[in-house]
Amino acid sequence: MTISDSVQDPIYPVAERLTGKHKANVQSMAEYQSMWESSVNNTNEFFGKLGRELLSWSKPFETVQHGSFYEGDVAWFLEGELNACYNCVDRHALATPNNIAIIHEGDEPENVRRITYRELLQDVCRLANVLKSMDVRKGDNIAIYMPMVPEAVVAMLACARVGAVHSVVFAGFSSDSLRDRVIDCGARVVLTADEGRRGGKNIATKRIVDEAIKGTTTVEHVLVYRRTGSEVPWTKNRDLWWHDEMAKARPYCPVTAMSSEDPLFLLYTSGSTGTPKGVVHTTAGYLLGAASTVKYIFDYQPGDIHACMADIGWITGHTYIVYGPLALGATTVLFESTPTYPDPSRFWKMVQKHKVTQFYTAPTAIRALRRLGDKWLADSDLSSLRVIGSVGEPINPEAWDWYNTQVGKGKCAVVDTYWQTETGSIIISPLPGATKTKPGSATFPFFGIKAVILDPQTGAELKGNDVTGVLAISQPWPSMARTVYNNHHRYLDTYLNPYKGFYFTGDGASRDKNGYIWIRGRVDDVINVSGHRLSTAEIESALIHHESVAEAAVVGGQDDLTGQCIHAFATLKPNVDVSEGLERELSLQVRKVIGPFATPKRIYVVSDLPKTRSGKIMRRILRKIVNGEHDQLGDISTLADPS
Ligand code: WT7
């Protein structure tokens, strides 16, 4: 890695709140560089030490790193045994029982719950015993479809305690999507709530679960947490009330010792083709990635209040609401509402109320709030903040500037963190006390990450600065996904086979003159709407299931607010006429099959789609059309009908 300081782009020095009296966990670029060098060159020593320092083991590991990208058999901390729940709950409940583990900021701002580590341990133990009473055992898969309440965190940790593998499904997914996920992992138990509550509205969570379970054969029990108290449909014997079962359960449950490489959870994510993949994360490596990135990238210090605004249904929520902060014994904020409820000052009032030190959100939210005006920040004291983070999509310099000046008041570290569901934890990001930042660049790789840029055609590594290509990683790191559930072949084909010897991210990237990395967005058929990852193939397949549709093609357009947006083209079956309201119906179809967050921005019912003579739809052309680049359609000579 060559980092030169000949400044071309605007560059921001290490922020005020990370210098002087404050002793950041990494305090200079030289310190970062030497730690990074040792993490990639003396990997066993570096991660062996970090693993012993940050995690508690019931049996120590002997081998740090095993396996390779060539073989697809990556494993870490062999021989070691530990339990993720013990690491996130017990050891803090024993040392600092009255420290707050979770601050729940409910949908209504006045509904705040504070849960200590002692209370968290009791609740997790009760639920673990409830799971055992349902005969849940080590290695069983459990689906969690819950709103943003502390019980959802308790659910994840209780699974981890008994060695069950949780599969959290984002509660914005439709019943069809939930069903696919329950079927794929063969869940025997589903944990859910009567209803959700978001932005002042009720969400029919239990009904969606009931609908999803129809047509599945494995689900024996549905455990229902009472969130709103509304009447919900009930299936006798199958459905059980959370509070009834918890009342019967003993508030201590022994932990199940897990091997380092035992799976901790599955999380489904969209790829460029086929059905969603159940990405598998294992216990030790994942937990170490989560804990170490909170420590170094968010510069965690004892007493900090860590607030990640993601939903626990996405990897960001897993790693930066639950596992990372709790592994370090931090106080984590769980936010049930939306950035604009009851008004756009919500985030900032919350920061003031809880004296938040780390705040983490997505560029979409930043852009939306910026657009609504600075007056919404005027009355809030944001002086507790030290590190403010961004994740999920490239952040444009305007949004970065606004975040830095209006939220950070020019005194906080802004960390643009790049990672993926598959990477488990952040892999490219500034370090608050060390890195000079450039708005829009995720800057430099984290410890253990050897980020490389490859020529997309030849796969040759583009060495040196000032290069553009596809982003890959050239050696294994602890928190990387180990496989795709029940489909290791697909894992190899998606990540390890495209460029032999590398992990392929699917993103384009540049390394600029100063060695800074800039993420350019996906190079495959994945689109990113408001930081939500969607596959064009999945949306097309949802449309094709509509009775009138013959063919569909979906492409990403540019959008000032959501980054990308969905443009869907459909042709109709012969003898079907364009009826009134058809576009709306098609849009509903996508919402029904995937979920409301996948609603297309535009649907075009057309008489034909551009195809090659061999019949392949040319999405490249559609992409240019929706982005207003009609004059740059490129070579269209291979089109069957250029008109
Ligand atoms: C894709 C992964 C794990 C984060 C939440 C999304 C894009 C993520 C950045 C960033 C530019 C980013 C990439 C990546 N992405 N962070 N800081 N700058 N792009 O996780 O759903 O697995 O999506 O999000 O395209 O491949 P995900």
Residues whose N, C-alpha, C, O or C-beta is under 5 A from the ligand:
A	BS01	WT7	I315 T316 S390 V391 G392 E393 P394 D416 T417 Y418 W419 Q420 T421 E422 T505 D507 I519 G521 R522 G531 R533
